[in-house]
Amino acid sequence: FPLGLIAGCILIPQALLGVKLLKLDREANRIITYSYDYKIRSGTFPTNLNDYAWSEPALRRHFNYHGHGTDDKFTYPFKDDPQYDRSDKFSLRYYVGDSRTAYWYSSKTGWFVEDD
């Protein structure tokens, strides 16, 4: 009995994080599609996600988006350099459980993982 209780205490939270990861990944792919569609329609990537229709609004706080022309120096993986051209790029970052470990998508370099 105690072993089953311990296993349940470990496995249930992990399963819930797995479900959250799937939802976040699906939302991230929708945001990326939205960004490229926006560029086709307007000629540039969106500056922010203000006009994006969230399928999972409760997960919004897990995302950071840096879009067209963003001056934010944290547009990793873009350079922290005022001369660096941010005019036609975007990056999307999201985390699942701990914000120090995140998944990134960059229109310049594609997908990568940030781990602390």
Helices and strands as residue ranges (DSSP letters): H 2-42, G 57-62, E 63-66, E 91-95, E 102-106, E 110-114
